């Protein structure tokens, strides 16, 4: 039995179809317990015919992985850069991904789905494991899983017991502390309570006022209950609360190299989630119900020009409710097994997203442009500050039916599946502005007289709705062998369409320009919506055990992507960004992973991914980008680690251990023209631990060589900005477990 799992997730909704459910499923289908984290994976529990990376909870603690972003590059071709704030949770897999809106990878915590990627990034104590499935997972997991699926599980009170504590201190006055208690009230009933707190002063400073930008405070509470009233029935519930308050967005001007802006940038988030899992296992059939309720309340404040001058600011204030229900059955009869079910969700979002124009913005972006066009009749704005108001109510409702069958003929295995998704997305919006300006007439002697006064009172509102229907097939052929198991996968996947809420302020700005006699660049109908992204995925891979203690996996993939979604800043001095569809892209590449355990004390692992993702069709009206690399997705990722536990040097029950790792990515192109890029870079890590039965102390270092690199690049108002990667860091982590 291999305990393979990994790390990261937290409290703002840690739901748990607790461990005993997996045990029940294992009995019903001969599953190896803890081998598979996703309860819907592999209908008969055999070796999965797909690319998957698993890391145990112990490995996650050793590598210091406490959030989903820590997975970056550990899994080949999986890249999740750390930039902006916790709200920025962009994921790129095999050339697929986007900076905003819909994710390309799904996330479940103890088999409960999270549908908003803005809530993907947070810390979690007591991780038991995580797995990253690469490649399309749309048949069983639906929308927004065309790049893969992340499954996380935390400790169960039916397996763990006693008190666990952790204290961490590192560079930039970074402190993390957690405490949890696991207890069995009766043999069939267990409960646990876990709390966590984190603080950092941050690593980046605003040169404008000397303040720290990326400071952060966060905390969480999680209450988990696991009940097994009989051998056939298991019930679990998790209630989780999380809070996060941070600065962020330390974007440096490429021209000056300085991080300097005048208005506050910050992000705050409060979340609550409750998940209920009920599983009943008969002799040949298992019926499972996964129900969740999630609440997200967050606010982003942004100095959107990122300059010392007062151009404009953006506030995005959001409140979101999500309810999900997944009801499915799985069973087996002889060489045939199956899984099928129905999934539904309802999500409602209320959002206010005003853009406030300030003195410099009014002067340079409005008055100056208008007066250059008509110098004989210049204008002056009534006030030196006004607001473009935007209010939205967004709704998503969806229903899906899915089925997957597996049939074995000798050593051959054949999987076939299909999913039908029906989704309705709506938006009710109100755009409003109350301001005005005075027009002057320049007299022959150079003096000015009032010519007219023009009030601007705009209050537009309406509603839009779209329905998407998707049919998603899948076919797998695999040959099962103890030493070498090849497989082939074909599947269709999609990423949902939606609405560009951040562009409503720009549309309102264009409306004001048109009322002033200036031409507008675009209208609401042109940019408000974007279409779903579709991919046709071909994958040839293998799992191999060529010798005792060595496991090697390899994958070759080809992805034909239609209407790929890209985030762009539209032309002109705009205040927003939009999601657009980039025609057609093609991505191909290879992945290789190896894990070697020659002795009980020595282990090594390596993962390498190569991706060639290029535009096949994409014209933005100014240039043809055919043949250029898709931006923001790295061409190469590399991870390697060696860990030695020196049992021969143990003294007084204390065993030393040393681990070294390297994490690499690049090149990463920053624009569609491929004229700017981050070169291939590597970050080295090292740790020294002293481990006893009930406690451990680990000294660690990250980015040991002090490598300078960028994690983000973008253009705003014609200015280029980057975010630098984190510098060299040191720290110590103490853990205590009392049973």
N, C-alpha and C positions, 0 to 999 in steps of 0.2 A: 504494500500500500504506500503510494507516494503522497506525502503531504505537500501539495504544490499550491501555493496561493500567493497573495501579495497585498499590496498596501494601498490604502488611502480612502478614506471617506469619513464623513463626519456627521455630525449632529444635525444639521438643519435638515433633518429628514432621514435619519438612519432608520430604515425599515428593516425588519428581519424575519425572513421565513426561516427561523432558527435552525440550528444545526441538526436537531433531532428530526426535522423534516427530511433532510438529506439522508439521514440514517434510514428512515422509513422507505424512502425511494430506493435506497441501495438494496434493501431486502426484497423489495418488489421486483427489481429489475437486475439484480446481481451487479449493481454499481459498486465501484470501489469507493468507499466513503472518503470525502475530502478531495477526490481526484478532480471532480468537476464542480465549479462554483455555480454556474448558471443552471437552474433547475430545469430549464427547457432545452438544454443542450443534449445532443446525441441521444435520440429517443430510447435506445437500448443500452446506453451507458458505455459503449465500446470506445476504443481510441478514436478521437475525433478526427475526421478527414478534413482538416482545416488548419490554417496557420494560427498558432496560439502560443503566447508567452505567459508562463506562470512563475510567480515569485512568492515564496512563503513569507509569513509575517516576520520570522526571524531575519530573513534576508532584507526585508524592508527596513527593519530597525537598524540593521548593520549599515545600510546605505543612507540612512537618515531620510527615508521617503515618508512623508506625513501628509501628502496631498497628491491629487491626480497629476499635477505638473511634474512630480518626481518620476513619473513613468517615462518621461521624454528620453528617447534613445535607448532605454533599457530594452524596450521592445523594438525590433528593427523596423525602420520606416515609420515609426510613430514619433511625432514631434509636437510638443506642446510648449511653446515659448513662454517665458515669464516676463511679462511687460504690462504696463498700464496699471491695473488693479486686479483684485480678486474677481471683478466682473468680467475681465478679459480672459476668456477660457477657450481660445482658438486652438483647434486640434487639426493637424495635417497628417494624413496617412496615405501613402502610396500616391502622392500628388493630388489628393482630394482634400478639400477643406475650405474654410472661409473665415474671415476675421469677425463677422457679425452675424446676427440672426441665427439661422438653423445650423446645428452642429452636423458634423459628418460621422461622428461616433456616438453610439448610445451609451448610457450609463445606468446601471442598476446597483442598488445597495441592498444586499440580501434579497435579490430578485425583485425589487421594487423599482420601477423606472422613473428617471428624472427627465423631464421634457424640455427644460430651459437650461441651456449651456451656461448662462450667466450665474447659475448656482452650482456649477461643477467644482469650483475651486475652494475647498476649505479643509481644515485639518480634522483628523479623527484619531482618538486614542484606541488602543486595543484592536488593532487590525489583525485578523486571522489570515487573510489572504486576498489576492486579487488576480484575475486573469485578463489578458488583453487578447481578444480574438480579432485578427486582422483579415480584411476582406469583407465582402458584403454579408450582412446578417439579417437581411430584410424579411425573409419568410417568417422567422420566429419572432423577430423584434420590431419589424415595421419600419416606419418613417425614420429618416435621419440616422441610419446605421449602415450606409453604403460603404463606409470606410472601416467599420468594425464595431465591436461591442466590448465595453469594460464591465466586468462583473466583480463586485466587492462583497466580502463577508466579514463581519466582526465576530468577536467571541460570543459564544452562547453560555448562558448561566447553567445549562445542563451539562456543559463540558468543563468550564472553568469554575474555580471557586477561590474564595479568599480575597485579600486586598492586593491591589497592584498600584504602584505609584511610579511616576517618572518626573524628573527635573532636568531641564536642559538649559545651559547657558552658553552663549556664543558671541561672536563679533557684533558690533553695533548695539550692544546691550540687549541682545535677543534672549528672551526668557520664555520657556514653555514649561508648563507643569500640568500633570493630569493625575487623577486618582479615580479608582473604580473598585467596586465591591461586588462579588458574585456569591450568591447563596442559593442553596436548595432548601426551600421551605418544607417540602416533602419530596420523596424520590421522584414523583412525576411532575413537580412544579419548581421552577427556578426563576429567580429575579436578579437583575443587576442594575446598578446605578453608576454612571460614569460622568465625570466632569473634567473640563479642560480649559486652560487659560493660556494665552500667548501675548507677548508684547515684543516690539522691536522699535528702536529709535530710527531705523532706516539707514540706507547707505548713500542716498543722494541728497544734495543740498540745493535749494533755490538761491542762486547768486543775487537775485533781485532784492531779497529781504533777509537772507541768511537762514531761513527756516529749513527744517528737514521735511522732505517731500513724502517719502515712502514709509513714514511711521505707521504703526498699526497696533490695535488692541482687539482681541477676539476672545470669545468664550463659548462654551457649549455645555449642555446637559442632555443625557440620554438615559431613558428608563426602558429596560427591555424585560419582557415577560415571556417565558417559554413553558408550555404546558403539554404534557403527553398523557391524556387520560386513559388511553389504551394503546395497544401495539399497532392499531390501525389508524388512529387519529392523532394529529398533532396540531396545536394552535400556538401562534406566537403573535406578540404585539410589541411595537417599538414606538415610543413617543420621544421626539427629539426637538430641542430648541437651540438656536444658534444666533449669535450676534457678532457683528464685525464692524469696526470703525477704523478707517485708515485714510491716509493721504494717498498719493499716487501720481501717476502720469508724469514721471520725471523725464520729459522729452527735451533733448538738447538740440539746439540749432546747429545744423551742419555747417552753416557759414561761420558762426562765431565759436562753436564748440561749447557754448555755455547753456546751462539750464537756467533760464531767467524769464519769469512771467509774473505779472502783477496781481492777478486774481487767484483765489484759492481753488485748488483741485483736490477733490476728496471723494470718497465712496463709503457709504454705510449700508449695511444689510442686516435685516432681522428675518429669521425664518422659523417656521414650525412645521413639523411633519408627523403624521401618525400612519403607521402601516400595520395591517392585519393580514396574517397568512393562516389559512386553514387547509390542511392536506389530509385526505383519507386514502389509505392504501388497501385495496382488496387483494385477492390472490393474483390477478392478472392485470388489474387496472388501478391507476392512481388518479384521483381527482384533486385538483389544486385550485384554490381561489386566492388571488393576490389583490388586496384592496388598499388604496392609499388616498390620503388627503394631504395636500401640501399648500403652504402659504408662504409667499415671498413679498417682503416689503423692503424696497431698496431705493437709494437716491444717489445719483451721480452729479457732482458739480464740477464743471470744466471751464477753465480759461481756454476757449477753443482756438484762439489765435496763438497761444503759447509764446507770447511776446510781452515785453515790459509795458508796451503801450496798451491802452484800454480800447480794444476793438469790440469784442463781444464775448459773452459767456453763455453756456448752455447748462440747463438743469434738467435732469430726467428723473422724475419722481413716479414710482410705479408700485402698484399693489396687485398681486396676482394670486388667484386661487386655482388649484388643479385637483381634479378627482380622476382616479384611474381604477379600472377593474379588468382583471385578466383571469378568465375562467377556462381551464383546459384540462384535458384528460390525456393519459398516455398508457399504453398497454403493450403486451407482447403475446404472441401465440406461435410457438415453434420458431421458425426462421424469419418470421415477419413481426415487425414492431411498428408502432405509430404514435404520433402526437398530434393533437388537434385542439383548437380552441377558438374563443372569441375574445377580442380585446376592445375596450371602449375608453375614451377619455373625454373630459370636458375641461376647458381652460378658459378663464375669463381674466382679462387684464385691463385695469384702469391706469392711464398714464397721462401725466402732465409734462410737457417738454418745451418750456418757453426759452427763447433765445433773446437775450438782452443786449441791444446795441448801446455802446457807450461813446464817449466823446470822440475818440480817435476813429472809431468805426464810422460814426456819422460823418465826420469831416472827410476822411479819405475814401471811404467806399461809396458814399451817397453824394454828399455835396460836391466833392471835387470832380467826380465823374460827370455829374449833371452840369456843373458850371463849365467844365472843359468843352462839353458839347454845345452849350449855348451861353457864351460869356457875356452877351449883352443883357441877358435876363438871369442873373445868378439867383440862387436860392439860399436860404438859411433855415435850418430846422428849428422848430419851436422850442424844443428842449434838447439837452445834451445827453439824454438817455431815454430810450423807449423800448417796449417789449413786443416781440412777435409771439403771440400766444398760440399754443397748440395743445389740444386736449383730445384724448382718444379713449375709446373702449374697444378692445379687440377680443374677439371670441373665436375659439376653435372647438369643434366637436367632431369626433371621428368614431367610426365603427369598422372593425376588421375581422375577417374570418381567415383562419390559417390552418394548414395541415401539412404534415411531413411523414412519409412512410419510408421504412427501411426493409429491404429484403436481402437475405443472404443465400448465395448459391455456392456451397463449398467455401473457399477462401475469398470469393468475390462478394462485394457488398455494393448494393445499389440504393441510393437515396433519391427520392423525388418529392418535391414540395411546391406549394403555391400559397399565395396570400392575396386577398382582395381587400384593399383599403379604400374607404370612402371618407373624405374629410371636407368639412365645410368651414371656411374661415371668413370672418366678417370684420369690418372696421367702421365705427361711427366716429366722425371727427368734427372738430370745430377749430377753425383758424380765425384769429381775431387780432386786431391792432387798432389802437386809438392814438393818433398823433397828428402831425400836420407841419406845414412849412410855409414860409413867406417868400414870394418872388419879388425881386427888385429890378428896377430899370436903371441901367447905367447911362447917365446923362453925358452930353459932349464934354463937360468940364471934369468928368471923372467921378462926380458925386453920384449917390444912389438915392432913388426914391421908391417908396413902396408901390409895387404894381398890383399885387393881389395876395390874398391869403388862401391857401388850399388845405382844408381839413381832410384827414385820411381816417375814415371810420369804416373798417372792414370787419365783417362778422359772417364768415362763410361756414357752412356745415352741411354734412350729408352722410350717407352711408353707402358702403360698398360691400359686396359679397362675392365669393368665388367657391366653386365646388370642384374638388379634384378626385378622380377615380383612378386607382392604380391596380394593375394586375402584375404580380411579381412571381415568376417561376424560378425553380432551382432544380439542378440535377447534379448528382455526385456519383462517381464510380471509383471504388477503392479495392485494393487487393491487400488482404490482411496476412501478415507474416510476422514471426517473432523477431526477425532481424531487420527486414526492410519492408515498409508499407507505403507504396505509392498511391496517389489519388489524383483525381481530376474533378474540378468544380466548374459549373457554369451557373450564373444567377443574374437576375436583373434586380436593381435596387434604385431607390430614389431619395432625394432630399426635398422636403416640402417647400412649396412656394409661400409667398406672404406679401407684406406691405412695408414700404420704406417710411417708417414713422419719422425718422430724423430729417427727412427732406421737406416736411410740410412748412417749416419755417422758411426754407429757401423758396418754395413756391409762393409763399406770402410776400417775401422780399421781391420776387419777380413781379408779383401783382402790383406792388407799390411802384416799382420801376415803370411799369406800363402806364400807370395813372399819371406819372410824371412826364410821359411822352418818350420814354426810353424803351428800346426793344427788349422783350423778355427772351431768355435763352431757352426756356422750356416751360411746359405746363404740367398741371397735376396729372393729367391722363398719361403723359409720357413717362413719368418716373415713379408713380405711386406703387405699382405692383411689380413683382418678379415671378417668373414661372418656376415650376419644380425642376430639379436637376435629376437626370436619369443616367444610369450607368449599366453597361453590359460587361460582366466580369468573367474572365477566363483564368483559371488558376491550376497549375500543375505542381504538385508538391510531394514530399515524402517525409515519413518518420523512420528513423533508423537507430538501432542499437548494435553497432558493429562489434563491440566488445564490452566486457563487464565494466560497469561504472561510466560508460560513455554513451551519451544520447546526442544525436545529430538530426536536425530538421532543416529542410530546404524547400524553397518555394520560388516558382517563376510565375509572374502574373502579367496579364494584359487587360487594360480597362479602357473601354470606349465610352466616353462621357459626353452626353448631349445636354446643351443648355447649362453648362457649368456656371455656378454662381460665383461672382467675384465682387469684392468690395472696392469701390472706386470713389474718388472725389470728383464730382462733375466739374466742367470747365467754369472759369470765372472765379470771382472772390466770394465763394459760397460759404455757408456756415455749417453744412452737413455733409454726409456721405451716403451713398446709395448702394444697394445690392443690385447688380445687373447680371444678365445671362450672357455668357461669353461664347456663344456658338457651340463649338465642338472641340474637345481635347482628347488626347490619347496618352495613356500612361502605361509604361511597361517597366519591368525591373525584376530583381531577384532578392531573396532574403536567405540568410544562413544563420542558424543558431546552434550552439554546442554547449553541452554541460558535461564536465568531467569530474568524477569523484573517485580518484585512485585509492584513497584511504578514508577512514571515518573522520580524520582531522584535516584533510586537505581537499579543497574543491576549487574549481575554476569554471567560469562561464563566459561566453562570447556571443554577441549578436551583431550582424552586419546587414544593412539594407541599402540597396541601390534603386533609385527611381529616376526615370526619364519621362517627365510629364511636359508635353508641348501642346500648343494650340494648333488645331487642324483648321479651324475657322474662327476668326475673331477680328472684326473691324469695328473700331469705336467711333468712326466718322472722321478720324484724323489720320489713322495709320492702320496698316494691315500687319497683324502680329503672327501670321501663320509661321509655324516652325520655331517660334520663341518658347522658352521655358515658362511654365506656369509659376507666377511669383509666390513667395512665402513658404513654399514646400521645399525642404532640403533634398539635394540630389543624393547625398550619402548620410547614413547614420552608423555609428559604431559604438559599441559598449563592450568592455571587457573587465573582468574582476577576478582576483585571486584571493582566497581566504584560507588562512592556516590557523588552526586551533592547536596550540602547542601543549597537548596533554602530557608529553614527556617532561615538560618543565613545570608541571603543576606543583604547588607547595601549599600546605595547610588548607587544602580544598579550593584553592584559587588557581584558575587556569588562564594563562595569557593567550591572546589571539590577536593576529594582525591581518589587516585586509587592505588591498590596494585596488583602485579602479580607475578607469579612464572613460570619458564620455565625449563623443565627437559628433559634429554635424556640419553640413555644408557641401558645396556652396549653396547659398540661399539668394535667389534673385529678388530684388525689391520692387521691380516695375515690369510691366508687360514688354517693354522694349529691351529688357535684359542689359541695360547700360549700367546698372548699379547692383552690387551684390555684397554679401558677407562671405568672405572666403572660408574654406574648411578650417575649423578650429577644434581644439581638444581641451578638456578640463580634467585635471587629475585630482583624485581624492585618496586619502590615506587615513586609517584609523588603527588605534591600539586599544585593546580592551582587556579587562581583568574580570573574569566571570566566576561567581560562586553559585552555590545551590539556590540562594534566595536573593542575590543581588548581583549587579554588574556595574562597572564604570567603563565608559568608552571615551577616549580622547580622539578627536577627529579634525580633519582639515579638508576644505573643499576649494577647488580652483587653486591648488597648491602652487602652481607656477605663475599665478597672477595674470593669466591670459586676458587680453582686452578683446572684446567682441561686442557686436550689436545684436539685440534680439528683435528689433523692430525698426522700420523706416517708413515714413509717409510724407506726403506733400499736403500743405494746407495754405491757402491763399498765395500760392506760388512760392512758399518757403518750404525747405526740406528740414525734417526732424528725425532724430534717431533716439532709441533708448539703449543705453549701454547694459551689458550683462553684469551680473553681480561680481564683485572683486574677490580676492583671496579672503577666506574666512576660517576661523578656528573656533573650537568649542569643546564642551564636555557634557556627557549625558549620564545620569545616574538612574538606575532602575531597581525597584524593590518589589518582590512578590512574596506574600505571606499566605500560606494555605492553611 
